[in-house]
Amino acid sequence: MRRTGRIALVVAVAAATLVGPAGPARAADPPPTKLSASGYPLQTPRDYGNADLLGGAIGAAKKRGVDWVLANANRSLEPLSCQTGSGKAMYHLAAGGTGEYGFCWDETGSSTDDPSTTVWYPQGITTTADAYDNRTYDGVQAVATTWYSSDAGHVRVSLAPAAGYSSGAKYRHLLLVNPGSGGTFSAVSDCHAGGAMWYGTMLYVACTDHIKLFSWDHLWSADTTSYCADRVGRYSDNGTTRFCASGYAYLMAQVGQITPTSGNVRFSSLALDRAASPDKLVVSQYSTSNGGKIWRYDLDYTTRLPKVTAPSTTTQAYDVWSMPWARVQGAVTRGDNFWFHSSGGSDFYGKLRYWNATAGNPVKTYNGAHGAEAISYWGWGDGAGGQPDMLYTLSEHPGYRAVIAIRQGDFN
């Protein structure tokens, strides 16, 4: 998240220095404080009506899947090494790890390309390991990142192979839209896209004071003629109906929204906890001072929405914690294991913190990414395919952008 200003340094409360495979960690930080979970209800209206009308207008022949988008990706992944050297965004995370992978964005040499643009900023991250427990969607393994535009205010999603860079590997952007009545639509504009969670057919996108819900079942090809280059919506081009997505080849429709009924939950970032039962929606709050909150809510895997227990019509928080550090850009939990990724403020590098809520062990703090953003858990657990559990995260600053997957066992 782009923020300005300086913050006070968090005072260390433990004399011991923690050492892990990521190198010497800082002195232990104070742990989160558990708060009362009452008073943070959510409501989740969802309606496919307008999205279905839009699909009918565009036509079934242009309906697409995640596998189609990846098969027709058009931007080349660059090796992660572009951001792992000294002074680069992922230097400490890569230097402290034992088997990281990921990628950098397509470097075309233009000031408006993905690594350097000051119009678009990458924010949220989620993967197909969130979508289903078999870690695939439409038969592929993918990572999805959300970007917001500081210019037009639009929101886009990038789909890339979850395995990261390999020769010939590519990614693709698609535009998020809000369907209107009668097969019309507009660009999503009131959303910082600070976090994302892929849950079944749903894509949750954090918009600070609410969450927007999008459907992977409502993904279509858009027109890419020059007429559509600067247009978003349904247009008549000399009698030809165009479905324009500002030049993007694909658009994805919103089908719902999650709103706090008391207005007191801040959706700065999102993650999924699959180790809990039931699954948990993890919400973290960005704050320039200590005391931002993290909320967890039960999810209903049958509806892919926050769980509602009759006669209530809202979802109550499972638990709530106060974080004793500033600038938390993303948090993810795995049962009682918590990870927090914070931006650096006056420090060049951010912080990656680990804490176990049951063991009561000291918080471990490692150097994180420069331009730290959201964090997501790629869970195997059973060691299937020889793949360890990973933490996916990303960085946002122009010239310092990458997506990295690090072994969670190196940072706990």
Secondary structure as GFF3:
##gff-version 3
##sequence-region A 1 412
A	DSSP	beta_strand	17	20	.	.	.	ID=ss1
A	DSSP	beta_strand	23	27	.	.	.	ID=ss2
A	DSSP	beta_strand	33	35	.	.	.	ID=ss3
A	DSSP	beta_strand	42	43	.	.	.	ID=ss4
A	DSSP	alpha_helix	49	58	.	.	.	ID=ss5
A	DSSP	three_ten_helix	60	62	.	.	.	ID=ss6
A	DSSP	alpha_helix	66	71	.	.	.	ID=ss7
A	DSSP	beta_strand	75	76	.	.	.	ID=ss8
A	DSSP	three_ten_helix	80	83	.	.	.	ID=ss9
A	DSSP	alpha_helix	91	96	.	.	.	ID=ss10
A	DSSP	beta_strand	101	103	.	.	.	ID=ss11
A	DSSP	beta_strand	120	127	.	.	.	ID=ss12
A	DSSP	alpha_helix	128	131	.	.	.	ID=ss13
A	DSSP	beta_strand	142	149	.	.	.	ID=ss14
A	DSSP	beta_strand	155	161	.	.	.	ID=ss15
A	DSSP	beta_strand	170	179	.	.	.	ID=ss16
A	DSSP	three_ten_helix	181	183	.	.	.	ID=ss17
A	DSSP	beta_strand	185	187	.	.	.	ID=ss18
A	DSSP	beta_strand	196	199	.	.	.	ID=ss19
A	DSSP	beta_strand	202	206	.	.	.	ID=ss20
A	DSSP	beta_strand	211	221	.	.	.	ID=ss21
A	DSSP	three_ten_helix	226	228	.	.	.	ID=ss22
A	DSSP	beta_strand	232	237	.	.	.	ID=ss23
A	DSSP	beta_strand	240	245	.	.	.	ID=ss24
A	DSSP	beta_strand	250	260	.	.	.	ID=ss25
A	DSSP	beta_strand	269	273	.	.	.	ID=ss26
A	DSSP	beta_strand	280	284	.	.	.	ID=ss27
A	DSSP	beta_strand	292	300	.	.	.	ID=ss28
A	DSSP	beta_strand	305	306	.	.	.	ID=ss29
A	DSSP	beta_strand	317	323	.	.	.	ID=ss30
A	DSSP	beta_strand	328	334	.	.	.	ID=ss31
A	DSSP	beta_strand	337	342	.	.	.	ID=ss32
A	DSSP	beta_strand	351	356	.	.	.	ID=ss33
A	DSSP	beta_strand	364	367	.	.	.	ID=ss34
A	DSSP	beta_strand	372	378	.	.	.	ID=ss35
A	DSSP	three_ten_helix	384	386	.	.	.	ID=ss36
A	DSSP	beta_strand	390	395	.	.	.	ID=ss37
A	DSSP	beta_strand	403	407	.	.	.	ID=ss38
A	DSSP	three_ten_helix	408	411	.	.	.	ID=ss39
###
